[in-house]
Amino acid sequence: MRKIKLISCVIFLVGFIFFSCKKETKIIYQTAALDSSYLSITNASPSISNLLFYVDNNFIPLPDSPFSFGTTTFHTYINSGNEINPTIQNLPYIKIPAGYRQLSFNSVSPNGAFSMNSYFKLGVNYSIFITDTVAHGQAQCVLIQDNIGVTDSTHGLIRFLNLSPDSPPLDLYAFPYAGATGYKVFSNCGYLPNDYNSVVNAQSFSPIDALPYYFVATETGTNNVILEGGLVINGKSVVTIYAKGFVAGTGASAVDVGVISYQQK
C-alpha cells in the first residue's frame, strides 16, 4: 500500500518546490499579435457534447468544434522568424481580440446557452472551463488567467483543478516512478465555481521534476481516494490535470481525470 505523507504547510523536497502564492507571468508566444489575447477552451461538462463558441455574438469556427465532453481546443502556431527551420507549436490557445469581450456558448442537445463578459489583456493567456451540466440547470464558465513560469529540460509545470460539481475539496499526491512513498503537491482544491481561493491558486503552475508519476487525488485531510492514474511529466511541459464528471455519477458521467499538456520551446 502506498504511504501518503501529509504535509500541512510548505513542502521542501530535493528537486521539487511547491509555491502556493508566487506567480510569474511568461507569454509563450514569441511574436504575439498586438491586437490579440489567447484563450484555451475546455468542456468539462459531462452532459454537453456539442458546444459552439461565439465572441461578441459572432460564431467562431474551430477545427475541433463542437466541443465534446473532455475536449480542449488546440491550434498550431508557426514562428516564421527562422525561414529555414521555423518553430512549430501545437498549443491549447486560440487568438481572440483583446479588450472587453462577450464569450458565449450554445448547445443544441441538451438545449442551453450561457455567456460571460470579461476584459482580455493584450498578449495574455487565459483558460475557460465549462462545467456542470445544462440538464442540472447550472452550466457555467470559469475563466482563469494563466500565469506560466519558465521551466527547463529537467522540470515540467503542473496545476490541478477540481471541476467535479459534487466533489469534496481534494488533495493531490505524487508518487515518483509509481513508488510506495508519495508527497502532497496541492491541497484543499475546491470546486472552482464555488471556491475563490482555488480559482486564485489555479492561475499559477508549479514546478515538478520531469519523471513518471502515479498521481492520487484524495478527499482533503483523508485517505479516501477519489481519483488516481499515471502520467509522465516531460521536461519543458506545461500540464493541467483536472477532475471532471460526478463523484456520484456512472458511465460517461462518472468522475474521471482530464489532462491538458503541451511543450514549451
N, C-alpha and C positions, 0 to 999 in steps of 0.2 A: 504494500500500500504506500502511496506517495505521502511523504511527510510535508505538511504545509507549515512554513514558518511565518507566524503572524507578526508583523512589524507595525507598530502603531503610528509612528511619525515619519521620520526621514530614513531612507534606506541608502546605505553606502556599501557598495559591493565592488570588487575588483572588476574593472571594465564596464561597469554599469552604474549610472546615477539617474535617479528619477526626480525630476524637477516638477513640483506641483504648481508653481506660480510663475517662474521665469518664462518670458515669452520673447522669442526672436523672430523677426519677420524677414523672409527672404523670398523675393519673387522668382519663380522658377523659369520665367521666360527671359531669354537674353535680349530679345528685341520686341518688347511689348508695344502694341499699338497704342497711340496716345489717347485714343477715344474709347478704350476697351477696359472692362473688368473681366474676370474669369470665374466661371461658375461650374461646379460639379453638381450633378443631379442624381440622387439615388432614390429608388422606390422601395421603401421598407414597409409598405402596407400590404398585409397578406391577401386581401381580397380584391385589390385593384391591379389588373393585369394589362390595361390598355390606356395608360395616361398619355395625354397630349399636352404639349408645352407651348405657352404663349408669353411674349414680352410686350407689355403695353397693348394687349389685345391683338397682337399680330402673331399668327401661328409660326412657330419656328420648326421647320422640318429637320430632323436629325436622323442619322443613319440607323440608330437603334431605337427609334420611337415607332409605335407607342411603347412606353416603358412598362415592362412586366415586373412582377414582384422580385426583389433582389437584384435588379438591374441598375448599373451605374453607366452613365453616358461617357464614352471616350472619344477623343479626337486626335488626329495625327498632326503634329506641328513640325515644320521643316525650317531650320535656321540656314538660310542660303548665304550667310556671310562667307562660308568656305564653299566655293563653287565646285571644287574637286571632290571634297568629302564633307557634304553638309551634315549637320546634326539633325537626326530624326528622333522625335519623342512621341510616344503614344501616351497621352495624358488624360486623366479624368476631368478635364476642364474644357468648356466651350467659351467662346467670346460673347459677351453681351455689351451693349453700350453703357458707358459709365453714367453716373448721375442717379436721380430718383427714377425708379422703375417699378412697374407692377408686374409681378410674376404670377401667372395663372396656370392652373392645371384642370383638365377636363377628362372625365371618364364616362364612357357611354354605358358600360355594363360592369358593375352596377352604376346607375346614373348618379352623377355628382360632379360638382365643380367647386374649387376653392382657390383663393388667391392671397397674395401678401404684397405689401409695399415696403420698399427699403431704399436707402441710398447706397450706391455701389461706387467705391473709390477707384480712381484710375490705377490700372495695373495690379490690383489686389485680388487675391484668390478667395473664393467663397465656396461653401458646400451647403446644399439644401437637401434635406431628407424629408420624404413624405412618409408619414407613419400613421398607425391606427387604420381604421377601415371606414369606407363610406357606409357600409351596412351597419356599423356600430354607431354611425352618426357623428364621428369625431375626426374625420380625415383632416389632417393639418400639416403644416410645413414647419420645419425647424431650420433656421438659417444660421450658419456659423462662419465667421471669418477665419480662414486657415492661416495661421502663423507658422510657417515652415522653416525650421532651422537648417543649419549646414551639417552635413554628415560626410563620411568618408568610406573607403572600401572595407573597413573593418566594423562598421556600425550601420544600423538602419535607424529609422524613426518610426515610432508607433503611437497610436492613440486608441482608446477603447470607448465605444459609445453604447449606451443602453437605449435601444429603440423598441423594446418589447413592452407594450402597453400595460400588461398585468404582471410584469416582473418586479420583484423587490429590488432594492439597491444591490449592486453587485461589486464584488472584489475580483480582480483578475490576477492569477498567479502564473508565473512562467517556470517551466521545468526544462532547463537546457538538456539537449540530447535525449529528451523524454526520460530523464533520470528520476531517481527516487526523491530527491530534495528540490523543492521549489521555493520561490520567493515572490512576495507581493509586488506588483508593479503599478496597479491602480486600485483605488479603494473608494467605496461608497458611491458608486456610479449610479445615480438615479435615472429614471425615465426622463429623457431630455425635455419634452414639452412641459413637464411638471417640476423641473429641478433646475433653478437658475445657476447654482454653483457648478453643476455638472456641465451646463452649457458653456460657462466661462472656462472650465478646465479643458473642455473638448476643443477649444480653439488652438491649443498647442500640441505638438508632438514631442515625445520623449525619446532620448537615445537609448539604444539597446545593442548589445553585441550581435554581430552577424553570425547567427548559429541556427541549427534546427531546434525548435521548441515544441513542447506539449503545453498548451495553454488550458487552464481550468478557471471557469468563472463560477464563483460560489455566492450564495446569499451572504450579504455583508455580515461579518462577525461570526459566521458559522462555517461548518464543513459541508453544508448542503449544496451539492453540485447542481448547477443549472445548465451549464454548457461546458463542453470540452472538445479539444481537437488539436491536431498537429499542424504546424506551419513553419516553413523555413523563412527566416529573415535574412535577406541578402544585403550585402554592402551597398550603400547609397540608395537603399529602397525607402520609400515613404508608404507606410501601411496604416490603413484604418481597419480595425476589427470592430464589428458591431453585432449586437444581439438583435434579432428580428423575430417576428411571429409572436405567438402567445404561449406562455408557460402552460396554460390550461388547454391549449389548442391541440388538435390532432391532424394527422396527414400533412398536407402542404402548409397549413396554418400553424403547425407546431413550432415552438421556439427553436431557432437554428442560428448558425453563425454566418455572417456576411463578411467578405474581405474585399477591400479596395487597395490595390497595390500598383506602384509604378516606380521607375528608376530615375534618380537624379543623374544629370550629366556632369 
